[in-house]
Amino acid sequence: MNADFLAVLEFWEREKGINRDVLVSAVQEALLSAAKKAVGPARELRVAIDSKSGDIRAYAKLIVSERVISKHDQLSQFDARRLKPEAQIGEELEVEVTPVGFGRIAAQYAKQALMMQLRKAEKALIFTEFKDRVGEIISGTVRRFERSDVVVDLGKYEALLPNRERVPTEEYQVGERVRCYVKAVEQGVHGPEIILSRADPRFVIKLFQLEVSEINDNTIEIKAIAREPGFRTKLAVYTRDEKVDPVGACVGLRGQRVKNIVRELNNEKVDIIRWDSNIRTFITNALAPAKLKSFEVDEASKRVTILVSMDQLSLAIGKRGQNARLTSKLTGWQVDIHEERLVVKGFDDKVKDAVDALARVPGISQQLADILVHHGLTKLEDVVEAEESDLSAIPEIGDQAVAILEAARAEAARRTRPIGDNSDLGQAL
């Protein structure tokens, strides 16, 4: 028992980092139940273990009496004076009551309780060591599976990669090395548990901090992230330093930096986007390379409606709506993308539009515009190029031909005049 006991102490102290005194204290508590079983209900029973030799001894505090009624509580004066020559009646003496073969009995009885106490001490160390390591990335080995959860061996301790924190496209094998994000240290039913994650967006952020020195020293700031684990991540970056290209720095020379991260994420796509305070610019960057036709921004409800041409619709929305969905998460705005539908106008609509356009020319009424259009003069340029005789020949116009031509030429001159030309104003003055 002694040799086995010492071997257990050395193993746990060396492999798990648990203090030897803590182990001895835990073992003493566990063996006390075994001693009570072997010795009986002795008065103030205690168990002492020699941490060097491993010897286990049981002691009880007995009262010196003339007549022994209960051997578990009393000790005769004769026996007491063999231990202490000056022992007196009523005096309390601590007497060794270790039974024969107690080591074997204790080993059998206390094994389960001992392991429980040791696990308690180990879990207390887990909480102490890992409570300040939340947010770090650590490496471990897949040890076993508990249903769909993965138990990861971290060396001294085991951690849990729950199913909810796994990447759905990844499969793990026993003995495989994995890197995970320490998401939390939780007090579970059986004590502290180290909860790991590979699906958390902060795992990607931490990978970029480790890979991109400009992020680590705060030259570049990660403004937002949206992730669908195993499929795609969008990362918005920003810098106040005009000399630094935030996207280029994250991509790295020949894309090496982002390639290292993509490799760690098992080829999950990573889009690095330049953040902008202008929501139109930000969304345009997030949906690139899709070409957007128009924006309709509703500030109150934080909703953006975007129109794109038919050939750009699938590119903008992405496979199963993923691109649009991640853009919404990234920007914090609801993004609706629709195909731009071209309305083909009929003949009557075209005639009406031509009449309205000519009627907007000062000096040409709606009635005159209608007459001109129905005689083939559908544009301002057609009227300007017409001859006075041609217009006069139209019965409904007659003498009004000169006025119409002057109005049309004045409007054409105004439209072709360079911006800022105030020649008319100068002549008037």
N, C-alpha and C positions, 0 to 999 in steps of 0.2 A: 504493500500500500504506500509506504513512504516513498519508494523510488518512483512509483507511478504518479503519485501526487506531485512530487517535485518536477517530474517531467512535464506534467500538465501546466504547472505554474510557469515553467520556463517557456513552454510553447506559446501560451497566451501572452506572456509578457513580451516575447520577441516578435511574434507574428502580428499581434493585435495592438501592441503598444499600451496594454493596460498595466498600471502600476502594480507591483508585487504586493504591496500592503493592502491595496484595494481587493486584490484577489484573495488574500489570506482572510481578510475580514468577511468577504462573501462566503468563503468556504466554512468559516467558523459558524456563521449563521445557518448555513445549510446542514452542517453536521450536528447542530444542537438538537434537531429533531431526531436524528439517529441516536444520539446519546440518551435522550429521554426514553426512546424505545428500548434501548439495551439496558440502561441502568435503572429506570423506573422514575417515579416522581420525586427525585432527590431535591432537597431544599437548596434554592438558588444555584441550580446546576449551570455550569459553564464549560465550554470546550476551549482548550488552548492548543495552538499549533506552533511548533518550532519552525520558523520560516527557513532556517538553514538545514536542519536535519529532516524536517518533515514529520517528526513525532507528533502524534495526536493523543492528548490526555484529557480526561474528564475530571472536573472538580465540583465538589458540593460544600456548602457551608452548613456544618452540623453543630448542634448545641451539646456541650458536655453535660451528661446527666448521670445521676446515681443509678437509675434504672432505665434501661432502653426499652421504650414501648414501640417506637417506630424507627427502624434502622435507616429510613430515608431522611429522617429529620434529626436523629439523636446519635450520640457517640458516648460510650462508657468512659468513666474517668480513667480506668486502667488503659484503654486503648489511646485515649487522648494524651496521657502522660508519656506514652511511647513516642508520640510525635513532638510533644512539648512538655518537658518534665514539670514545669510549674503550672500546668493547666488546672483551672478551678471549675467547680460546678457552675453551670450557667454560662460559661464562656463559650464564644463562637469560634470555631476553628474551620479553616478551609482544608478539606481532606480530598486526596485523589481517590476517585471511585471508578477509575478506568477498568472496565471488565475485560476478561480474557478474550482475545480475538476481536476486540472492538474495532481494530483497523479494517478487518474484512467486512464486518457488519456495516460499519460506517460507509465503506466504499460502495456497497450494494445499495444501501438505503438512500444515500445522499447523492448518488450520481445524477438523477434527474433534477433534483433541487439545485445541485451545484451548477449544472449547465444553464439552468434558468437564471441564476444569480450572475453568472459570467456573461450571459447575453445582455442582462440589464446593464452591467458595467460597460460592455462594449457599445451598447446603444447610447449611453450617456456620453461616451467619447465621440460617437458619430455626431451628435447634436453640437457638442462643443467645437469640434473641428470644422464641420461643414456649414454651420449657421452663417459664417462670414464668407463662404465661397459660392453663395448663390449668385448666378450671373456669369460664372466662369465656364470654360469648356474643358472637359476632362476626358481622358481615354480610359477604356476598360475592355474587358473580355466578356463576350457572351457566355454566361455560365450555364443557364437553364431557362426553361420556359414554364411559366405558371399560367395556364390557360393561354390567353393571347398576350399576356404581359411578358416582358423580357427581364430576367435578372442579370445584372452586369456586375462582374467582379472588378472592384477597383484596387485590389491588393489586400489591404487590411480589412476593407469593408465591402459590403454588397449594396448595390443601388437598384432601383426599379425604374425601368422604362415602360410605363403603362401603355396599353393599346391606344389610348386617346392621344398619346404623344409620339406615336410611331408615324413614319411616313408611309402612306398606303402602298406606294410602289416598291418599297424596300422589303427584302427578305433577309433574315439573319440566320447564321449558322453557329452552333455551339463551338466555341474556340475562336470565333472571329473577333478581330479588334474593331471597336467602334469609338467614334468621338461624339460626345453628347454635351448638351447645355444643361447645367445644374439649374433646374427651374425652382425648386423649393426643398426645404427640409421640414417635413411635416411630422407632427406628433400623431402617429397612428395608434391603432388598437394595441399593437405589440411594441410600442415605443417609437422613437424617431425613425423616419424613412427618408432616404435621399431620393427625390423624384427627378428623373432625367427627361430630356426632351430632344427630339430631332425635328419636330414639326413646328416648334415655336418660331415666329418671325425673328425673335431676339437672337436665335441661334445664327441666322444669316447676318444680322447686324454685328454680332461678336466676331464672326469669321472675317468680315470686312475690316473690323478694327485691328485684328491680328495681321491681316494681309496688307492693308493700306496704311502706311505710316502717317499720311496726311490726315486721315480720320482719327487716328490714335492721338495725334497732337492738336486736334481741334482746328486745323487749318480748313478741313472740309467737314461739313455738318450733314448728318443724315436727317433729313426733315420728315420723311414719312416712308413707310414700307407696307406693302400689301403682298400676301403670299397664299398660294394654294399649294401646300407641301407636295413635292414630288413632280409638280407640273410646271409652275411658273412663279416667279417673284418679280415685283416691280419695286425699285428702290429710288427714291427722290433725294438728290444731293445738292448741296449749295455751299458756296464760299463767298466771303467778303473780299478775298484777295483777288484782284482783277488779273493778276499774273498767273493764277492757277486755274486750269481747266478741270472742274470737279469730275466730270464724266471721264475724261481722258486719264486722270490720275487713278480712278477706280478700275478702269479697264487695264491699265498698265501697258508697258512696252510690248507690242505684238500681242496684246490681250492676255499676257501671262498671269496677271493678278486675278482677273475674273475667271480665267481657266482653272486656276487652282481651287477656287471656291466652287465652281461648277462641278469639278471632279469630286470634291468632298460631298456635294449634294447629289451625287450619282446622276449627273447630266440634267439636272433641273434647269430650265431656262431662267436666266437672270437678265432683266432689262434695267439698265442704269439710266435715269432720267434727270435732266437738269430741272431743279425746282424753280418756280417763279411765283411771285406774289400775285401776278395777274392771272386769274383763273383761266382765261381764254388761252394764254400762252402755255400755262401749266398743262392743261388738258391736251392741247395740240402736241406738246412734247411727249405726253404719256401715250397718246394714240399713234405716234409716228411708227412706221412710215406712211400710214394711211393719210390721204389728202382730204381735208374737210372743206365742205362748200360754205356752210354758214352756221352761225351760233345764235341761239336764243337763250339768254341768261335770265333766270328768275332768282334774284338776290334773296327775296323773302323766304322762299322754300328751299334755297340752295339746290336748284335743279337746272340742268343745262340740256337743251335739246339741240342736237347736231344733225345737219343734213349732209349726206355724202352721195356721190354718184353711184350708180348701180355696181360698177366694177370695183369700187372701193368699200362696199358695204361689208363683205365677208372679212376683209382685212381689218377693218375698224372694229368690228364686233369680236372677231377671233373665234376659235373653235369652241363651240357650245357657249358662246357669249363670254368666254373667259377674259378677253382683252378689255371689254367694256366693264365687266364686273370688277376686275382688279383696279381699273382706272377710277371707278367710283370709290372703292375702299381707300385708294391712295390719296385722292384729292379731298375726300369727305363730302363730295357733291354727288347727287344722283345724276347719272349720265345716261341720256336716252339718245340712241342713234337710229336715224331713219333714212330710207332711200329717198333722194330727191326725185319727185315725179314731175315730168315735163308735160304741161297741158297744151295740147295741139288745138289752136283756135280755128273756128270755122270761118267761112267766107264773110258772113255778116259781121262777125266780131272784128275781122281785119278791116272791113270797111268802116265800122264805127270808130276803131282806133285811129285810122287815117283822118277821118273827119275831125275827131277831137284834137288831133295834133295840129291840124291847120287852123282850127278855131282858136288855138292858144296864141296865134300870131296877132299882135295888135293891129287892128284895122281890117281884119277878116272875120266876119260874123259866122255863127254856126250854120246859118242858111247858105251863105256863100261858100263855106268850106264843103258843105254837102254837095253843092252843085259842081264845084271843081273836082271833087273825088269821083263823082259819077260820070265826069267827062274825061277820066283817065289821069288827072293831075293829083296823084295820091300823096306826093311829098312836097316839101317846101322847095327843094331843088327843081322839081318839075315846073312849079309855078314861075320861079326865077328865070328859068331858061325859055319859057314860053314867049311868043311874040304878042304884042298888043293887039294885032289884028286877029290872032287866034282866039284870044279871050273875048274880044268884041263880037266875034261871030257867034258866041254862045248867047242865045236869046235872053236867058235869065240874068246875064251879066251886063251886056251892052256897054253903056257909058261908064260903068264902074271898073272897067278893065284897067285904066291908068292908076286909079287908087289902089287896086289890088296888087299891081306890079310894084308900086312904090312901097307898099307895106311889106311885101315879100322880100324885096331887095334890102330894105332897112333891117329886117329881122335877120337875114342871112349875113349881112355885114356885122351885126352885133354879135352873132354867134362865133364868127371867125376872128373877132378882134382880140388881141393878146390881153391877158389879165393885167390890170393896172393901167391900161391905156385910157386916159381921160381927155382925149382930143376933143370930143363933143362938148365936154364941160368947158374946156379952154375957149372954144369958139363961142360958146354961149356967153362967157364972161367978156 
